[in-house]
């Protein structure tokens, strides 16, 4: 029986754990106990922080694991790469994984490689004014360099609001670094790829609906995107170049773009992991038939197979919050009578109180659908 190490134990990793068990793998899992919903699902659980790469490496060496991976976690990705590199397993280069986990380092690579992206600057203190950004024009987006899920993201419409926005971003950042970038007004999409030994395979493009300013929290995701075939090819080509520029060679990647009305494409960021919000764990499989989670495990074990698409359907997810409270009755109806709603794949209420959202953690439930 092969042994798979999984970094992270939150609900985000549960599809990975369940897929590994389905594949007959012995599973080790590393994370703090708090919120570790997977600790009772895996064969062995270690209460070690996902950033403690040396401690995790020691255990993995002792257990002689056959592969290591994570899904939908930016913070875990460098640890996965570090252990894989040290043990001669399949994985991204550690330095590449670190670059993909830092929005400023990523943008530096994009600019040098002529990958289209917004103007930007990194700061590590909140004492900044418009005179520090002579080339930038309002509005601006301020975000932590090393977080995801819309945490600490603010749109700045007036220069006097810049300093408070930077303070928020610095507070949320692990490294106490914030990125300030010009706002690109346009349609939001995300792109899922899987890579193996430097060969990149496009899987799907997702249309995104957010709360818009000031926090841009995701409310809906839908696949496939309604973009034209020409734009699909353009996006895939840019993503391929960007992955090569970053040095990401193995596993899932999640790229986020904005497309302006005149067709200008800007890469916002690329993560060396699959998309969260059920994009990678559910929507890709529902819309294409390709089991993305299984593919990630196969990459980690060195058993990758070229993706095969066996279906072509629409899939998507709606998130429940105060802004989408009309969704509540639909979810309740499905929970009471699932047989009457074959188009709904899964739905859940995770918090009986609805909140106005400022980040993904504020959402109170979801509804996933699939239809031809």
HELIX and SHEET records of a PDB file:
HELIX    1   1 UNK A   11  UNK A   13  5                                   3    
HELIX    2   2 UNK A   14  UNK A   22  1                                   9    
HELIX    3   3 UNK A   53  UNK A   63  1                                  11    
HELIX    4   4 UNK A   74  UNK A   87  1                                  14    
HELIX    5   5 UNK A   94  UNK A   99  1                                   6    
HELIX    6   6 UNK A  103  UNK A  112  1                                  10    
HELIX    7   7 UNK A  130  UNK A  132  5                                   3    
HELIX    8   8 UNK A  159  UNK A  161  5                                   3    
HELIX    9   9 UNK A  162  UNK A  172  1                                  11    
HELIX   10  10 UNK A  229  UNK A  246  1                                  18    
HELIX   11  11 UNK A  279  UNK A  283  3                                   5    
HELIX   12  12 UNK A  284  UNK A  288  1                                   5    
HELIX   13  13 UNK A  292  UNK A  301  1                                  10    
HELIX   14  14 UNK A  322  UNK A  324  5                                   3    
HELIX   15  15 UNK A  327  UNK A  336  1                                  10    
HELIX   16  16 UNK A  338  UNK A  340  5                                   3    
HELIX   17  17 UNK A  360  UNK A  362  5                                   3    
SHEET    1   A 4 UNK A  44  UNK A  46  0                                        
SHEET    2   A 4 UNK A  26  UNK A  30  1                                        
SHEET    3   A 4 UNK A   3  UNK A   7  1                                        
SHEET    4   A 4 UNK A  67  UNK A  69  1                                        
SHEET    1   B 4 UNK A 120  UNK A 123  0                                        
SHEET    2   B 4 UNK A 178  UNK A 182 -1                                        
SHEET    3   B 4 UNK A 140  UNK A 144 -1                                        
SHEET    4   B 4 UNK A 154  UNK A 156 -1                                        
SHEET    1   C 8 UNK A 265  UNK A 271  0                                        
SHEET    2   C 8 UNK A 251  UNK A 259 -1                                        
SHEET    3   C 8 UNK A 187  UNK A 196 -1                                        
SHEET    4   C 8 UNK A 199  UNK A 210 -1                                        
SHEET    5   C 8 UNK A 218  UNK A 223 -1                                        
SHEET    6   C 8 UNK A 314  UNK A 320 -1                                        
SHEET    7   C 8 UNK A 365  UNK A 371 -1                                        
SHEET    8   C 8 UNK A 344  UNK A 349 -1                                        
END                                                                             
